[in-house]
Amino acid sequence: MNFTARRHPLALAASLVLMAMGAAPASWAGQSAEQVALGQAPVGGITNRLIVKYRAGSAAARGADTASLATAQGEVNRHGAQFGKLRTSGLGAHVLKLDRHVSVDEAGRMARAVAAADPDVEYAEPDRMMTAQFVPNDTSYASQWQYYETAGGLNMPAAWDKSTGTGVVVAVIDTGVRPHADLAANLLPGYDFIIDTAVSNDGSGRDADPSDPGDWVAANECGGVHAAETSSWHGTHVAGSIAAVTNNASGVAGVAYGSKVFAARVLGKCGGYTSDIADAIIWSSGGTVSGVPANANPARVINLSLGGSGACDTTSQAAINSARSRGTVVVVAAGNSNANAANYSPASCTGVITVAAVGRTGGRAYYSNYGAVVDVAAAGGDMSTGTANGIYSTLNAGNSTPGADSYAYYQGTSMATPHVVGVVALMLAKNPALTPDEVETRLKASTRAFPATCSQCGTGIVDASAAVDAATGVTPPPPPPPPTNNVAEVEPNNSRTAAQTVSPNPATISGTLSSKTDTDYYKIAMATGATLSATLTPNASSDYDLYLYNSSGSLLASSLNGTGVADVISRANTGAATTWYLRVRYYSGGTGATAGKYTLQVSH
């Protein structure tokens, strides 16, 4: 793949990259920072743990002593490593801690050797690490475009007339949570499942405090070459999208603000282990995990805004099956690597609702994974066209350790997932008898068509109002088709002073670039609070670019995609009423009456 700065702005902080702690193995050598950011380096990451499940009744299944694991120890020794028994998981598997970090590929070879050498082994696999893959009177409700805008939104106001999620408990399996003033009233007691104190960053192992102490890392701390990162407060942002206190004349609104949320903390510095995540899934749904007190508030819905590269592993699938057996719906992020979600876990696990992300125009966000395993899409934001096009939610102001309550825009399938989780909570509040399969079927059947390109993004964009209706068996009437206002380009319009006025809203402009030096300007009157959405679609053999200017001629935004690819700009007018200008400019390809055609769709 050919990357250029002009065509590929870097993805922001929610990429789902598989990483672990320790020195970088040799397989990382020579891989670029861009490959690391895309989850390509190293393939599978590194780990210092194995998960080995013995068949029921075998000596190793019954015992925790080293002798009962002698065959496994011998095979691991052949790979130059030793291990100690760390614990027994909620699935009855042994979690074994190696004396050094190895690549996940090498750990996989160890696991295969262990399984091949001992017929009592049911399965063995690396313990991989996952990472965080971003009408009420709340003062910042206007910043939450994903709730009310037609193109990329959830249609929340109509849904809130029918359900707010009251009585439903939701689990956020993530970095933990801060007791944010705009969230605390809807928080239930949770649990910290991180055993490794280097990962937990709170000085202790598993305990009943799921508070997020911060997950900041120093440069290269997680293995390989990477920059230092401030604390993400990822779980707090996710939880706020689900259940921020709403209609309190302050802050933001939550999708299911009548629900209650608890945090199951599994992600810390550099990510979190699969075995910890699996135990959190089991416990969150009301299952039993050795050494962990029973969950007094089992969740009907689990949010997994996390993941890593590689197909679904046996441990994750078994934990998901366990949760589903107790009636819990599991919703997961598709991933942020602009790749097929079939190659990411837990996105590719069966029995989950896998969520892709759309931007403000309703088209696939540039980072979102896609593919046949994706079930639905929801707003995840696209900040490449402006920060305000991200998802605004609760956060913390601390760069490392906790600071003051705050709010921030994030983007990612991590942000799309809690929107779907919130809608599922609305459905279950309306019809608690729904099974996980019934929830998925009715949710997918009630989505609406994509207004912009989102290939392999599931059945459509989640519509909260239609989903609540579907939960009770009500079939809503189809929405009316959007009005079509065709506008022909009128020359001369090759300067800002000669710009053609576009009055219809929305409008589809049919234009032509007559030569390589031709450029077309269009003038749009922007009301205060209005959002301009523009999509430039060139002919298949041409590359034309789209620019947005303010009334003084200063550049506000641009979209510079390649040949035959649509350019999209979405920007909110946060100031006084004004006039903005869209410009279509030639970059390469055809020109003239036939080869120079394009369409420009505008709404404001």
C-alpha positions in Angstrom: 0.0 0.0 0.0 1.3 3.4 -1.0 1.0 6.0 1.9 1.5 9.7 1.3 1.0 12.5 3.7 -1.4 14.2 1.3 -3.8 11.4 1.0 -3.6 9.6 4.4 -3.9 11.7 7.5 -2.8 9.7 10.6 -5.5 8.0 12.6 -6.0 9.3 16.2 -5.7 7.6 19.5 -8.2 4.7 19.4 -6.4 2.3 17.0 -6.8 -1.3 18.2 -3.2 -2.4 18.3 -2.1 -5.6 20.0 0.8 -4.9 22.4 2.4 -6.2 25.6 5.2 -5.2 28.0 8.9 -5.9 27.8 11.7 -5.6 25.4 11.0 -5.6 21.7 11.7 -8.9 19.9 13.8 -8.9 16.8 10.7 -9.2 14.6 9.9 -5.5 15.3 13.2 -4.4 13.6 12.8 -2.3 10.5 9.0 -1.6 10.9 7.9 2.0 10.5 6.0 4.1 13.0 3.1 4.1 10.5 3.0 0.3 10.5 3.0 0.3 14.3 0.1 2.8 14.3 -1.8 0.6 12.0 -1.4 -2.5 14.1 1.1 -4.1 11.8 4.1 -4.3 14.0 4.8 -6.8 15.2 2.0 -9.1 13.9 0.3 -10.4 17.0 2.5 -8.4 19.5 4.3 -9.8 22.5 3.3 -11.6 25.7 4.7 -13.5 28.6 1.7 -15.8 29.3 0.1 -19.0 28.0 -3.4 -20.3 28.5 -3.7 -24.1 28.8 -7.0 -25.8 29.3 -6.9 -29.5 30.4 -9.7 -32.0 29.8 -12.0 -32.5 32.7 -10.8 -35.3 35.0 -7.2 -35.2 34.0 -4.5 -34.8 36.6 -3.4 -31.4 35.3 -7.0 -30.2 35.4 -7.3 -31.2 39.0 -3.9 -30.1 40.2 -2.1 -26.8 40.5 1.4 -28.2 41.3 4.3 -28.1 38.9 4.5 -31.9 38.6 1.0 -32.0 37.1 2.2 -29.7 34.3 5.5 -31.5 33.7 4.8 -32.3 30.0 3.9 -28.6 29.3 7.0 -27.4 31.1 9.2 -29.8 29.0 7.8 -28.4 25.8 8.2 -24.8 26.9 11.8 -25.6 28.0 12.5 -26.6 24.4 11.8 -23.0 23.4 14.2 -21.7 26.0 11.7 -20.6 28.6 10.3 -21.5 32.0 6.9 -20.9 33.5 5.0 -20.7 36.8 1.4 -21.3 37.4 -0.2 -17.8 37.8 -3.9 -18.8 38.4 -6.9 -20.7 37.3 -9.2 -18.7 35.0 -13.0 -18.5 35.2 -13.1 -21.1 32.4 -11.0 -23.6 34.4 -7.9 -23.1 32.4 -4.4 -22.6 33.7 -2.8 -19.2 33.1 0.9 -19.8 33.0 3.4 -16.9 33.3 6.7 -17.3 31.3 10.0 -16.0 32.6 10.5 -13.7 29.6 8.5 -11.9 27.0 8.2 -13.5 23.6 6.4 -12.7 20.4 2.8 -14.0 20.2 3.9 -16.1 17.2 6.6 -17.8 19.4 4.1 -18.2 22.2 1.7 -19.8 19.7 4.4 -22.3 18.7 4.9 -23.1 22.4 1.1 -23.6 22.8 0.9 -25.9 19.8 3.8 -28.0 21.1 2.2 -28.3 24.5 -1.1 -29.4 23.0 0.6 -31.9 20.6 2.6 -33.5 23.4 -0.2 -34.1 25.9 -3.5 -35.7 24.9 -5.1 -34.3 28.1 -4.8 -30.7 26.7 -8.1 -29.5 25.5 -6.6 -26.4 24.0 -3.5 -24.1 24.5 -3.0 -20.6 23.2 -1.1 -17.4 23.9 -2.6 -15.0 26.4 -2.7 -12.0 24.1 -2.9 -8.4 25.2 -5.7 -6.2 23.9 -5.9 -2.4 23.9 -8.6 0.3 23.7 -9.6 0.5 20.3 -13.8 6.8 20.5 -33.9 16.7 23.6 -32.2 17.1 26.9 -31.1 20.4 28.5 -27.5 19.3 29.0 -25.3 22.3 28.1 -23.1 20.4 25.6 -26.0 18.5 23.9 -25.5 20.6 20.8 -22.0 19.2 20.5 -23.4 15.6 20.4 -24.4 15.7 16.7 -24.5 11.9 16.7 -27.8 12.0 18.6 -29.9 14.2 16.4 -28.4 14.8 12.9 -30.0 12.9 10.1 -27.0 11.7 8.1 -24.8 10.0 10.7 -27.0 10.2 13.8 -28.9 7.7 16.0 -32.3 9.4 16.0 -32.2 9.6 19.8 -34.9 12.3 20.5 -37.7 10.0 19.1 -36.3 7.0 21.0 -36.2 8.8 24.3 -39.9 9.4 24.1 -40.3 5.6 24.4 -37.3 4.3 26.5 -34.4 5.6 28.5 -32.9 2.2 29.6 -34.4 2.2 33.1 -33.7 -1.0 34.9 -31.0 -2.3 32.6 -27.4 -2.8 33.9 -24.5 -2.3 31.5 -20.9 -3.5 31.9 -18.0 -1.4 30.5 -15.0 -3.7 30.2 -12.2 -1.2 29.7 -9.6 0.9 31.5 -11.9 1.4 34.5 -13.8 4.7 35.2 -13.4 8.0 37.0 -16.2 9.2 39.3 -17.1 12.0 36.9 -19.8 14.4 38.3 -21.8 13.9 35.1 -21.6 10.1 35.4 -21.2 9.1 39.1 -24.9 8.9 39.9 -25.4 6.1 37.3 -22.3 4.0 38.4 -22.6 0.7 40.2 -19.8 -1.1 42.0 -17.4 -2.9 39.6 -14.2 -4.8 39.9 -10.5 -4.5 38.8 -9.4 -7.7 37.0 -5.8 -6.7 36.3 -3.4 -9.0 38.2 -0.1 -7.7 36.8 0.8 -4.6 38.8 3.0 -3.3 36.0 -0.1 -3.2 33.8 -2.6 -2.1 36.6 -0.5 1.0 37.5 -2.4 1.2 40.8 0.0 -0.7 43.0 -2.2 -3.7 43.5 -3.6 -6.7 41.7 -7.3 -7.7 41.5 -9.6 -5.8 43.9 -13.0 -4.2 44.2 -11.8 -0.8 43.0 -12.2 -0.3 39.2 -11.1 3.3 39.3 -8.9 4.3 36.4 -5.5 5.5 37.8 -4.3 6.5 34.3 -2.7 4.4 31.6 0.1 6.8 30.5 3.2 5.3 29.1 6.8 6.5 28.4 8.3 6.2 25.0 9.0 2.6 24.0 7.7 1.3 27.4 5.3 -1.2 25.7 8.0 -2.8 23.5 9.0 -1.6 20.1 9.4 2.0 19.0 6.5 4.2 20.0 6.0 7.7 21.4 5.1 8.5 24.9 1.3 8.8 25.5 -0.8 10.6 28.1 -3.6 8.8 30.0 -6.6 8.0 27.7 -9.4 7.8 30.4 -10.9 5.6 27.7 -13.4 3.8 29.9 -14.8 7.0 31.3 -15.4 8.3 27.8 -17.2 5.1 26.8 -19.3 5.0 29.9 -20.3 8.6 29.4 -21.7 7.8 26.0 -23.8 5.1 27.5 -25.1 6.6 30.8 -24.0 10.2 31.4 -26.5 11.9 33.7 -29.0 13.6 31.4 -31.4 16.5 31.6 -29.4 17.9 34.5 -28.6 21.2 32.7 -24.9 20.3 32.7 -22.4 18.5 30.5 -23.4 15.8 28.0 -26.2 13.3 27.6 -26.0 9.5 27.6 -27.8 7.2 25.1 -29.4 5.1 27.9 -29.3 7.6 30.7 -31.9 5.6 32.7 -29.6 2.6 32.9 -26.8 1.8 35.4 -23.2 1.1 34.5 -20.4 -0.7 36.2 -16.7 -0.8 35.2 -14.8 -4.1 34.9 -11.2 -2.9 34.6 -9.0 -5.0 32.3 -6.9 -2.4 30.4 -4.0 -0.5 31.9 -0.5 0.5 30.8 0.1 -1.0 27.3 -3.2 -2.8 27.2 -4.6 -5.9 28.9 -4.4 -9.7 28.8 -7.0 -11.9 27.1 -7.3 -14.1 30.2 -8.3 -11.1 32.4 -10.7 -9.8 29.8 -12.3 -13.3 29.6 -12.8 -13.4 33.4 -14.3 -10.0 33.3 -16.8 -11.1 30.7 -17.8 -14.1 32.8 -18.1 -12.1 36.0 -19.9 -9.2 34.4 -22.6 -11.5 33.1 -23.2 -13.1 36.5 -20.8 -16.1 36.2 -18.4 -17.3 38.8 -14.7 -16.5 38.8 -12.5 -18.0 41.5 -11.3 -15.5 44.1 -13.7 -12.8 42.9 -16.8 -12.0 45.0 -20.1 -12.7 43.2 -21.5 -9.8 41.1 -24.5 -8.4 42.8 -25.6 -6.6 39.6 -25.1 -8.9 36.5 -25.2 -7.0 33.2 -27.7 -7.5 30.4 -25.3 -5.8 28.0 -21.5 -5.8 27.8 -19.4 -3.1 26.0 -16.1 -4.3 24.6 -14.4 -1.2 23.0 -11.1 -3.1 22.8 -9.4 -5.6 20.6 -6.3 -6.7 18.8 -5.1 -8.4 15.6 -5.7 -12.1 15.0 -8.8 -14.2 14.6 -11.1 -14.9 17.6 -9.2 -17.1 20.2 -10.7 -20.0 22.1 -10.6 -18.2 25.4 -12.5 -15.2 24.2 -15.1 -17.3 22.4 -15.6 -19.5 25.5 -16.1 -16.4 27.7 -18.6 -14.9 25.2 -20.5 -18.2 25.0 -20.7 -18.2 28.8 -22.1 -14.7 29.0 -24.6 -15.4 26.3 -25.8 -18.5 28.1 -26.9 -16.2 30.9 -28.8 -13.9 28.5 -26.2 -11.2 28.2 -25.7 -9.3 24.9 -22.1 -8.7 24.0 -21.3 -5.7 21.7 -17.7 -5.2 20.4 -15.8 -2.7 18.3 -14.8 -3.7 14.7 -11.4 -2.1 15.1 -9.7 1.0 13.7 -7.1 -0.3 11.2 -9.1 0.2 7.9 -9.0 -3.5 7.4 -11.1 -6.6 7.4 -12.5 -7.2 10.9 -12.3 -10.9 10.3 -8.6 -10.6 11.2 -9.3 -8.9 14.6 -10.5 -10.2 18.0 -13.0 -10.1 19.6 -14.6 -8.5 16.5 -14.5 -11.8 14.7 -16.0 -13.9 17.5 -19.4 -15.5 17.0 -22.5 -14.4 18.9 -21.4 -10.8 19.3 -22.7 -7.6 17.7 -19.7 -6.1 15.8 -19.9 -2.4 15.2 -18.3 -0.3 12.5 -18.0 3.5 12.6 -19.4 6.2 10.4 -18.6 9.9 10.4 -20.9 12.8 10.4 -22.0 12.3 6.7 -23.1 8.7 7.4 -20.2 7.2 5.4 -17.6 4.8 6.7 -15.0 6.6 8.9 -11.6 6.4 7.2 -10.2 4.3 10.1 -13.1 1.8 10.6 -12.7 -1.9 10.0 -15.2 -3.6 7.8 -16.2 -7.0 6.4 -18.7 -9.8 6.6 -18.4 -10.1 10.4 -19.6 -6.5 10.9 -23.3 -6.4 11.9 -24.2 -2.7 12.2 -22.6 0.7 12.1 -23.0 3.8 14.3 -21.4 7.2 14.8 -17.8 7.0 15.8 -16.7 10.4 14.5 -14.2 11.5 11.9 -11.9 14.3 13.2 -10.0 14.5 10.0 -12.5 17.2 8.9 -12.5 19.0 12.3 -12.4 18.2 16.0 -16.1 18.9 16.4 -16.8 16.0 14.1 -15.6 13.6 16.8 -17.7 12.1 19.7 -18.0 14.4 22.8 -18.1 12.6 26.2 -16.9 12.6 29.8 -13.2 12.5 30.4 -10.5 13.5 32.9 -8.1 16.4 32.6 -5.0 14.6 34.0 -2.2 13.9 31.6 -0.9 11.0 33.8 -2.6 10.7 37.2 -6.2 11.8 37.7 -7.1 15.5 37.5 -10.3 17.4 37.2 -13.4 16.3 35.5 -13.5 17.2 31.8 -15.0 16.5 28.4 -13.3 15.8 25.1 -13.9 14.7 21.5 -12.6 11.2 20.6 -13.1 9.1 17.5 -13.0 5.4 16.8 -15.1 2.2 16.7 -14.5 2.4 20.5 -16.9 5.4 20.4 -19.4 3.8 18.0 -19.8 0.7 20.2 -21.2 2.4 23.3 -23.8 4.1 21.1 -25.0 0.7 20.1 -24.8 -0.7 23.6 -27.0 2.2 24.8 -29.6 1.4 22.1 -29.6 -2.2 23.2 -30.2 -1.1 26.7 -33.2 0.9 25.5 -34.5 -2.2 23.7 -34.1 -4.4 26.8 -35.8 -1.9 29.0 -38.8 -2.0 26.7 -38.7 -5.8 26.4 -36.6 -7.6 29.0 -37.5 -11.0 27.6 -35.4 -10.6 24.5 -32.6 -13.1 24.1 -29.2 -12.1 22.7 -30.0 -13.5 19.3 -33.4 -11.7 19.2 -31.7 -8.4 20.1 -29.2 -8.8 17.3 -31.9 -9.8 14.8 -34.2 -6.9 15.6 -31.4 -4.4 15.9 -30.1 -5.3 12.4 -33.5 -5.3 10.9 -34.3 -1.8 12.2 -31.2 -0.1 10.8 -31.5 2.6 8.1 -29.7 2.8 4.8 -26.3 4.5 4.6 -26.6 8.0 3.1 -22.9 7.8 2.0 -20.6 5.0 1.1 -20.1 2.4 3.8 -19.3 -0.9 2.0 -19.3 -4.0 4.3 -20.5 -2.1 7.3 -23.4 -4.4 8.2 -27.1 -3.9 7.6 -27.0 -0.1 8.1 -26.8 2.7 10.6 -28.4 2.0 14.0 -31.7 3.9 14.4 -32.5 4.1 18.1 -36.2 4.9 17.7 -36.8 2.1 15.1 -34.8 -0.3 17.3 -37.0 0.4 20.4 -40.1 -0.2 18.2 -38.6 -3.4 16.9 -38.0 -4.6 20.5 -41.7 -4.6 21.1 -42.7 -5.9 17.7 -43.8 -2.6 16.3 -43.0 -2.1 12.6 -42.4 1.7 12.0 -43.3 3.2 8.7 -40.3 3.7 6.3 -38.8 7.2 6.5 -39.7 9.5 3.6 -36.9 9.7 1.0 -34.8 12.9 1.3 -35.8 15.6 -1.2 -33.8 15.9 -4.4 -32.9 19.4 -5.5 -30.8 19.2 -8.7 -28.7 22.3 -9.5 -26.8 22.9 -12.7 -23.4 24.6 -12.5 -23.5 28.1 -14.0 -20.3 29.7 -15.4 -18.4 31.8 -14.7 -17.8 30.7 -11.1 -14.0 30.4 -11.1 -13.3 32.8 -8.3 -14.8 33.5 -4.8 -16.2 36.8 -6.0 -18.0 35.1 -8.8 -19.2 32.1 -6.7 -22.5 30.5 -7.7 -25.1 30.7 -4.9 -26.5 27.4 -3.7 -29.9 28.0 -2.1 -31.8 24.6 -2.1 -31.1 22.5 1.0 -30.0 19.7 0.3 -28.8 20.2 -3.2 -27.1 18.1 -5.8 -24.9 20.1 -8.2 -23.9 18.8 -11.6 -20.6 20.4 -12.6 -17.8 20.2 -15.0 -14.1 21.1 -14.9 -13.5 22.3 -18.5 -9.7 22.3 -18.2 -6.8 21.7 -15.9 -6.9 25.3 -14.8 -10.6 25.5 -14.3 -11.9 25.8 -10.7 -15.5 26.2 -9.4 -16.7 28.1 -6.4 -20.1 27.7 -4.7 -21.6 30.1 -2.1 -23.7 28.8 0.9 -25.4 30.9 3.6 -24.7 29.4 7.0 -27.0 29.9 10.0 -25.6 29.9 13.5 -25.3 26.3 14.7 -25.8 24.8 11.2 -23.5 22.1 9.9 -22.3 22.1 6.3 -22.0 18.6 4.8 -20.5 18.4 1.3 -19.6 15.3 -0.8 -17.7 15.8 -4.1 -17.9 12.7 -6.3 -15.6 12.9 -9.4 -15.9 10.7 -12.5 -14.1 7.4 -12.1 -11.0 8.4 -14.0 -10.4 11.8 -12.3 -9.1 13.2 -9.0 -10.7 16.5 -8.0 -10.3 18.1 -4.6 -12.7 19.9 -2.3 -11.9 23.0 -0.2 -14.0 25.1 2.3 -13.3 28.8 2.9 -14.9 31.3 5.3 -16.2 34.7 4.2 -12.7 36.2 4.4 -11.2 33.5 2.1 -9.4 31.7 4.9 -9.3 27.9 4.5 -11.5 26.1 7.0 -11.2 22.5 5.7 -10.2 20.4 2.8 -10.5 16.8 1.5 -7.9 15.4 -0.9 -8.8 11.8 -1.7 -7.6 10.0 -4.8 -8.8 9.1 -8.3 -12.4 8.2 -8.4 -12.8 8.6 -4.7 -15.3 11.0 -3.1 -14.1 13.9 -1.0 -16.1 14.8 2.1 -16.2 17.8 4.3 -18.4 18.3 7.4 -18.1 21.4 9.6 -20.3 23.1 12.1 -20.8 26.9 12.2 -20.2 27.7 15.8 -20.2 31.5 15.3 -22.6 34.1 13.9 -24.5 33.6 10.6 -22.1 33.9 7.7 -21.3 32.9 4.2 -19.0 30.0 3.3 -17.5 29.0 0.0 -16.9 25.5 -1.4 -14.3 25.1 -4.1 -13.8 22.2 -6.6 -10.3 22.1 -8.0 -8.6 19.9 -10.6 -5.7 17.6 -9.4 -5.5 14.9 -12.1 -7.5 13.0 -14.7 -10.0 14.1 -17.3 -11.5 17.4 -18.2 -14.1 18.8 -20.6 -17.7 18.3 -21.3 -17.6 14.5 -20.9 -14.4 13.5 -19.0 -14.6 16.5 -16.6 -18.0 15.8 -14.9 -18.5 15.7 -11.2 -21.4 15.9 -8.7 -21.4 18.0 -5.5 -23.9 17.1 -2.8 -24.5 19.9 -0.2 -26.6 20.1 2.9 -26.6 22.8 5.6 
